[in-house]
Amino acid sequence: MRGLTAFLLAALAVPAAALAQPSADTMGAIRARGSIACGVTPNTIGFAAPDSRGVFQGLDADYCRALAAAVFGDPAKVSFVPTIAAQRFPALQSGEIDVSIRTTTWTLSREAALGFLFTGVNFYDGNGFMVRKSLGVNTARQLDGASVCLQQGSTTELNVADYFRANNLRLNPVTFENVEEIRAAFIAGRCDVYASDTSTLAAFRVAQGANADTYVLLPEIFSKEPLGPSVRKGDAKWFDIVRWVHFALLTAEELGITQANAGSFGDGTNPDIQRFIGKTGDLGQMLGLAPDWAVKVVRAVGNYGELWERHITPMGLPRGINNLWNHGGLQYAPPMR
């Protein structure tokens, strides 16, 4: 609790001059620079993590590329800026990054107090607990007095305190600044429990390779963690672009437009598809983008379902509520018209 409170006070104490420094014309700054500065996690498998060549891969990393494809027609025109939890908000406030896409939870305080806007939810998640199998624990109700590894400046820190208090459990928090420190401490046995988003815990477990079975994810999901991109307030045009790139990925899946067939829909008569590919309507002009911006996005990275299959399915996470609305999930795009 103290760590998160101190972080919020520090973020709110950023001088007004620093907050005013970024240009209100984010697109103008991006075009002048020639690339999008995209804040991502330093190393979270499935979302953003460097591969053997040092190239960032994952759901969030591909969202960055999708933005570059929409703006420049080239998914390579993105600069990945790894940020730990304590750095992500100051980096966005100061203009070091244009957008943050790094497993960050959408909350009231982050919009109302810190001055950001979340453009959508690209992953519906929830906090959970991971333990070593040797601990012999099968449920979170058995964690009374347990030491719990937590990240400073995260919503998990508050959520875990609330969960233990609500269930009359004694909590022994062990806090760290970044994820790498938490993982090392958990592996070394400095804490009994690793608490975080279930997606982050699944990514950790996958990264253990042959030792993955050493760790168990407990069944309780004890919070709502809607993760998604965020931008600074004050630039509605940039907000619109980031938001509708997300909706384009969902719409493409709904319409059956994939990375492989994105160029073959021009001869169809479906009005939704005609608008999506830019043959009719002025959707691109409304956003200040090319008429076929949405097609360029899908050609670059695929649709939302393809992103999930590429990055999340290998982690062993079911799609569940991240399915499209017409398949029982929460992912829903407003009409593109």
Buried (B, 14 or more C-beta within 10 A) or exposed (E): EEBBEEBBEEBEEBEEEEBEEBBBEBBEBBBEEEBBBBBBBBBBBBBBBBEEEEEBBBBBBBBBBBBBBBBBBBBEBBBBBBBBBBBBBBBBBBBBBBBBBBBBBBBEEBBEEBBBBBBBBBBBBBBBBBBBEEBEBEEBEEBEEBBBBBBBBBBBBBBBBBBBEEEEBEBEBBBBBBBEBBBEBBBEEBBBBBBBBBBBBBBBBBBEEEEEEEBBBBEBBBBBBBBBBBBBBBBEBBBBBBBBBBBBBBBBBBBEBBBEEBEEBEEEEEEBBBBBBBBEBEBBEEBBBBBBBBBBBBBBBBBBBBBBEBBBEEBEBEBEEBBBEEEEBEBEBEEBE
